[in-house]
Amino acid sequence: MRRRADLHTHTTASDGQYTPRQLVCRAQAAGIGCLAITDHDTTDGLEEGLRAGAELGLTVIRGVELGAKEDRHLHILGLGFSAKHPALEDLCRTLQDSRAERKFRIVDFLKEKGMDIPLAEVEALAGGGLVARPHFAQVMLQRGYVSSLREAFDRYLDTEEYQTIERFKAEAKDCIAAIHADGGKTVLAHPCQLGYPDEKLEALLARLKEVGLDALECHYPQHTRAQTAWYLKLADMYGLHVTAGSDFHGERVKPDVSLMPTELELDWLL
């Protein structure tokens, strides 16, 4: 079964610009037939997205994105888990509690850098959902402390120094185990962001395959043609399914990223 799919997107339930319903509508307009909503550390937006998909005739897949402890750019996507997902709920609750505590440390961290970022403005931007780094970046931009969202991350929110205040994360094997416990499939997201040489990435994939990794996100906006070819080869070598995802957050959050319908074989997932 081949479908035009985008299996990596975000909504206002975490740090995206659009509500789940709005995202589904935009996906339909973009020619996507199968959409995974993969918010960070939460499944709160899924039921709204599933209802919208049913109304519009678009397949919406339950998803989530979990950051792993081993590397700040090591992210595991969970796809297709059951409507009741107690293992993921428990893990997400722990991760959300850590995020809630971290926001105060981010305020202090930025204040040390000479930026007065009122937490109330950040929380208002999050709209009652999870407070994440993109919300801080947007307030930093609005207040003129940075000239772009990219600068906010490159200079402050994605640096080695920032990692000293980072939140709790589970190990990759525990992320994979929680997703599998609830009947889902697991994907290594955006391998290019790890910045690993080929040998190190291959070794990581071998380790993750041993603990149950199901798929590799081979198609991603930042991947070069050469990288995509290498990831497709790795997926074949390690018996991993191939996925594609835009990592769409909305143009206000990621101005250069659009939804990305890609022809995929999805018998293993649907």
Phi and psi in degrees as a GROMACS rama.xvg file:
@    title "Ramachandran Plot"
@    xaxis  label "Phi"
@    yaxis  label "Psi"
@TYPE xy
-100.915  134.022  ARG-2
-137.798  151.597  ARG-3
-82.696  109.316  ARG-4
-128.776  155.034  ALA-5
-135.509  111.811  ASP-6
-107.919  26.9058  LEU-7
-156.097  95.4165  HIS-8
-144.209  162.421  THR-9
-132.668  151.266  HIS-10
-127.647  -175.846  THR-11
-65.6821  -10.6468  THR-12
-64.9324  -24.4869  ALA-13
-123.601  -97.8515  SER-14
-127.336  24.3205  ASP-15
-89.972  167.288  GLY-16
-84.6294  -31.9436  GLN-17
-108.386  147.73  TYR-18
-65.4511  162.624  THR-19
-55.1374  -42.5368  PRO-20
-62.6449  -44.5413  ARG-21
-62.6381  -39.6532  GLN-22
-63.4918  -44.079  LEU-23
-62.0831  -41.1468  VAL-24
-62.0968  -41.8136  CYS-25
-67.3585  -36.9773  ARG-26
-64.1124  -42.7647  ALA-27
-60.5847  -43.494  GLN-28
-64.3203  -27.7604  ALA-29
-84.8363  0.95206  ALA-30
83.9433  19.934  GLY-31
-87.7292  130.736  ILE-32
-100.733  -17.6879  GLY-33
-140.312  119.47  CYS-34
-125.654  130.819  LEU-35
-104.885  128.425  ALA-36
-95.1208  117.394  ILE-37
-127.295  64.6763  THR-38
-68.1771  155.969  ASP-39
-72.0951  119.983  HIS-40
60.1  20.7878  ASP-41
-153.826  148.946  THR-42
-115.665  16.5481  THR-43
-64.0856  -28.1655  ASP-44
-89.2351  -0.861166  GLY-45
-70.0913  -43.1336  LEU-46
-65.203  -39.3313  GLU-47
-61.6977  -42.7327  GLU-48
-65.0295  -39.7995  GLY-49
-65.3169  -40.6464  LEU-50
-63.4938  -43.0774  ARG-51
-64.0416  -40.5772  ALA-52
-62.6666  -41.163  GLY-53
-63.5952  -38.1973  ALA-54
-69.028  -34.4747  GLU-55
-97.9079  -2.90627  LEU-56
75.1929  29.6253  GLY-57
-116.177  132.942  LEU-58
-76.4703  120.137  THR-59
-109.678  128.654  VAL-60
-103.666  134.408  ILE-61
-64.3303  132.142  ARG-62
-148.097  170.687  GLY-63
-160.56  153.306  VAL-64
-121.386  126.688  GLU-65
-120.426  126.588  LEU-66
-79.2794  136.808  GLY-67
-99.9567  154.463  ALA-68
-66.7308  -32.5414  LYS-69
-64.1084  -32.1793  GLU-70
-155.619  138.603  ASP-71
-66.169  -15.5827  ARG-72
-104.968  8.88422  HIS-73
-92.2382  105.004  LEU-74
-120.725  137.17  HIS-75
-112.031  125.334  ILE-76
-91.8211  137.779  LEU-77
-107.792  130.842  GLY-78
-130.83  140.915  LEU-79
72.0165  24.9471  GLY-80
-77.5177  169.659  PHE-81
-73.8159  162.401  SER-82
-59.2829  -41.4155  ALA-83
-95.6352  120.863  LYS-84
-137.726  73.3339  HIS-85
-62.7108  -37.6554  PRO-86
-64.723  -44.1029  ALA-87
-67.4696  -38.6476  LEU-88
-60.1465  -42.7343  GLU-89
-63.2367  -46.454  ASP-90
-65.5578  -44.1489  LEU-91
-62.7285  -37.0362  CYS-92
-62.2311  -42.5602  ARG-93
-63.3072  -43.3086  THR-94
-66.9233  -38.2548  LEU-95
-66.7553  -39.9727  GLN-96
-60.8983  -39.2725  ASP-97
-66.8346  -40.1382  SER-98
-62.2558  -42.073  ARG-99
-61.7104  -36.4643  ALA-100
-76.4397  -33.8077  GLU-101
-66.4177  -31.2418  ARG-102
-58.8381  -33.1057  LYS-103
-69.5474  -36.3845  PHE-104
-71.0198  -32.7489  ARG-105
-65.8359  -42.4529  ILE-106
-56.8901  -46.1876  VAL-107
-65.4555  -40.8957  ASP-108
-59.9159  -46.7568  PHE-109
-69.7473  -32.5108  LEU-110
-63.7913  -37.2113  LYS-111
-63.5726  -24.38  GLU-112
-90.924  6.31682  LYS-113
89.0653  16.0207  GLY-114
-114.901  122.723  MET-115
-95.5474  101.081  ASP-116
-111.317  104.435  ILE-117
-64.5592  125.076  PRO-118
-60.5449  -32.6459  LEU-119
-59.9834  -36.1969  ALA-120
-69.2683  -38.7965  GLU-121
-65.7101  -45.607  VAL-122
-65.6872  -36.252  GLU-123
-63.5487  -39.3438  ALA-124
-65.5587  -34.8934  LEU-125
-72.8189  -14.3578  ALA-126
62.689  31.5855  GLY-127
87.8658  -3.36789  GLY-128
-91.9288  -163.601  GLY-129
-63.0428  137.186  LEU-130
-89.2692  122.054  VAL-131
-129.005  171.228  ALA-132
-56.9885  -39.9405  ARG-133
-58.8566  -29.4285  PRO-134
-67.1255  -42.3051  HIS-135
-62.8492  -43.241  PHE-136
-60.6661  -40.0584  ALA-137
-66.0348  -39.6581  GLN-138
-68.7247  -38.021  VAL-139
-58.523  -41.1238  MET-140
-68.8386  -44.5559  LEU-141
-60.7941  -34.1195  GLN-142
-89.6235  1.82905  ARG-143
81.1909  14.2287  GLY-144
-78.4988  -24.0726  TYR-145
-134.831  160.752  VAL-146
-95.9476  -9.02195  SER-147
-160.377  161.934  SER-148
-63.6495  -37.1653  LEU-149
-60.1984  -41.6382  ARG-150
-62.7954  -37.9165  GLU-151
-58.7829  -39.7482  ALA-152
-78.5126  -47.1331  PHE-153
-62.9747  -36.5262  ASP-154
-93.6351  -23.7623  ARG-155
-134.276  -51.7498  TYR-156
-94.369  -0.090537  LEU-157
-140.859  46.5511  ASP-158
-114.23  167.315  THR-159
-61.5746  -38.3295  GLU-160
-63.7801  -40.435  GLU-161
-60.3782  -33.6629  TYR-162
-60.8322  -20.6025  GLN-163
-68.9359  -16.4378  THR-164
-112.501  10.5037  ILE-165
-65.5837  158.823  GLU-166
-79.9909  173.683  ARG-167
-65.9443  138.851  PHE-168
-135.755  148.437  LYS-169
-84.4511  158.317  ALA-170
-68.0088  154.533  GLU-171
-56.2852  -40.2878  ALA-172
-63.9653  -32.42  LYS-173
-76.2724  -34.1759  ASP-174
-61.8793  -47.0328  CYS-175
-62.1356  -42.6146  ILE-176
-64.1938  -40.3976  ALA-177
-65.4304  -42.0251  ALA-178
-65.2966  -44.077  ILE-179
-65.2114  -36.1406  HIS-180
-60.5734  -27.1815  ALA-181
-101.678  17.5826  ASP-182
82.3882  14.8225  GLY-183
-95.7882  173.562  GLY-184
-109.936  155.128  LYS-185
-121.101  144.356  THR-186
-134.655  136.121  VAL-187
-81.3975  116.621  LEU-188
-83.7551  154.825  ALA-189
23.7045  70.0632  HIS-190
-58.7086  -25.6201  PRO-191
-61.4491  -31.6092  CYS-192
-68.7428  -19.4355  GLN-193
-67.4897  -29.4719  LEU-194
68.2465  23.1173  GLY-195
-82.0296  145.009  TYR-196
-64.3245  161.507  PRO-197
-53.0891  -44.1983  ASP-198
-64.3472  -40.1486  GLU-199
-69.8155  -39.4177  LYS-200
-65.7287  -41.3817  LEU-201
-62.8082  -40.6164  GLU-202
-63.7562  -39.3365  ALA-203
-63.2162  -45.9648  LEU-204
-60.3816  -39.4871  LEU-205
-61.7705  -42.6783  ALA-206
-66.9249  -42.8758  ARG-207
-68.5907  -35.7482  LEU-208
-60.4524  -38.9635  LYS-209
-62.6662  -30.1152  GLU-210
-101.284  13.2743  VAL-211
110.561  8.21765  GLY-212
-57.002  135.426  LEU-213
-101.293  -29.7126  ASP-214
-152.824  164.383  ALA-215
-127.86  133.8  LEU-216
-79.922  90.0546  GLU-217
-80.4923  -32.8105  CYS-218
-105.206  121.301  HIS-219
-156.279  144.068  TYR-220
-55.2089  -33.2216  PRO-221
-86.6013  -6.82173  GLN-222
-74.3896  133.629  HIS-223
-76.8001  169.059  THR-224
-61.0944  -40.1227  ARG-225
-65.9265  -40.8477  ALA-226
-64.5141  -44.8062  GLN-227
-58.4523  -43.6442  THR-228
-61.534  -40.5799  ALA-229
-67.5498  -41.5255  TRP-230
-67.5971  -37.4906  TYR-231
-63.3715  -38.5588  LEU-232
-65.9155  -41.9075  LYS-233
-63.5222  -41.2827  LEU-234
-60.1604  -41.2092  ALA-235
-67.3047  -41.7655  ASP-236
-62.5297  -36.9188  MET-237
-105.923  12.2122  TYR-238
63.2106  38.9787  GLY-239
-102.883  144.372  LEU-240
-72.6724  155.903  HIS-241
-101.118  129.075  VAL-242
-123.992  168.607  THR-243
-138.22  138.888  ALA-244
-152.726  142.59  GLY-245
-84.4893  -24.3891  SER-246
61.8476  37.3938  ASP-247
-67.3289  128.73  PHE-248
-118.539  -11.84  HIS-249
108.063  149.4  GLY-250
-65.7428  -23.913  GLU-251
-70.8573  -29.8428  ARG-252
-93.4  -47.1952  VAL-253
-128.675  86.7071  LYS-254
-58.3269  -25.9321  PRO-255
-99.8561  11.7199  ASP-256
-119.288  123.33  VAL-257
-112.549  164.093  SER-258
-58.26  148.244  LEU-259
-133.734  82.1458  MET-260
-66.2397  126.441  PRO-261
-135.426  133.745  THR-262
-66.8727  120.826  GLU-263
-134.421  150.152  LEU-264
-85.409  119.347  GLU-265
-124.215  19.8398  LEU-266
-57.673  -34.3484  ASP-267
-71.2119  -17.562  TRP-268
-110.672  -35.2104  LEU-269
